[in-house]
Structure formats: C-alpha cells, structure tokens
Amino acid sequence: MAIVSSVGEARMVIDQDKLRGCSFIAVHAAPNGASETALREAGFEIPVYPEQGPILFGGRKVGHAANFNGLCFKDKDLVWKLRRVFEQTCFFYTN
C-alpha cells in the first residue's frame, strides 16, 4: 500500500517509521520540472528526460529514473537526511 503526498494539498512530512518500513520512495514529477530541479540543486544527478538510468548522489548510485515509474530512491538514509528536499516533491512510499 502506498502513502501519497499531493502537490495540490498540504505537503506531507516524511515519517521515519514509514520510511523504514518501505522498499523505496518514489517521486512523480513533470519531466525536468520543479521537483527534479530541487533534487538536482541538492546534488542529485538525474538523467534528463527522456533518458532513463541511475540516479547518483556524490558519485554513488542511490536510485533509478524510469519514464514509467518516475524517480525511485532506495537509499533511505539519504532520503531521511535530505527529507526537506523530498518534502517539496510529490512523493510516496512503496513496499
């Protein structure tokens, strides 16, 4: 079951217990839009749409960008550390 945040509603806050219990956090955003820009400004290297591939942070793979699934981040420690950046996006937890 996914718990979703919506850009049109009040921003959700990343919950550490929910984050710990999920497999990854996914960000759905318009290609090369404000969410991707915010993540890039925080130091993430994200393939530019329509390219797909690994998402890097500090040269280390932390997720994957796909045209169907959006941006998937598996490094939950990094997501928690940069949670304020992720809270600016439309994200959801998934298992």
N, C-alpha and C positions, 0 to 999 in steps of 0.2 A: 504494500500500500504506500502510495506516495503522499507526502505532505507538501502542498504547493504554496508558493508565495505569488502574489499577483502585483504587477506594476500599478494596476488601477486601484488597488486597495492600500491600506496602511502597510508599510513594509514589515515583513516578518523578521524576527530576530533569530539567528542561528542558535539552536538549542544544543548544548554539548551532549546531552544524553541521546537525543535523536540522531545526532551526527555519529556518535559512537556505534549506534545500532544499525546503521545503513551500510550498504556496499560502496556507494559513491554518491556524490552530489552532482546534479545536472543543472546547467544554466541554459535556459532557452531565451534567445535574444535575436533581434534582427541582425542579419549578417553585417558585420563591421559597424554595428550601431553603438549606442552609448554604453551598453553593458560591456561589450568587448573592448571598447576604448578604455573604460575604467580598469578592466583587468590588465590590459596592456600597459597602462600607466603605472600599475602596481608592480610590474616587472615580468608578467607572463608573456611568453612568446606563443602566439596563437596563429595558426595558418589563416591566411586571408582567403575568405570565401571567393570562389568555390572550392579552393584547395581543402583537403582533409589530411589529418595526420596527428602526430603527437603534440601535446601542449607541454611546453618546457617552462621551468622556473629556475633560474640560476644554472642553466645548462642541464638540469635533471628533469626527466620525464615525470610529470605529475598528473597527466590526464590525456584525453584524446578529443579531437574535434571531428565531428562527422556531420554531413549535411542532413541526415535524418534525425539523429539523436541530440544534436546540439553539442554543447561543451560538457564533457564528463570529467570530473575531478575525483581521483581515487586517493590522493594524499590528504587524508582527513586532518592530520596535524597542521598542515599548511593552510587548509581551509579555515580551521579554528583560529590560527594565528592571524590570518587576513580576513576574518569574518566581517569586518566593517565594509570591506570592498565588496564581498559577496552579497551583503545585505542591500546593496544598491542595485542588484540584478533581480531578475525573475528566476528563482531557483527552486529546486525540490530535492528532497531526499529520496533515495530509492534503495530497495533491497534485492 
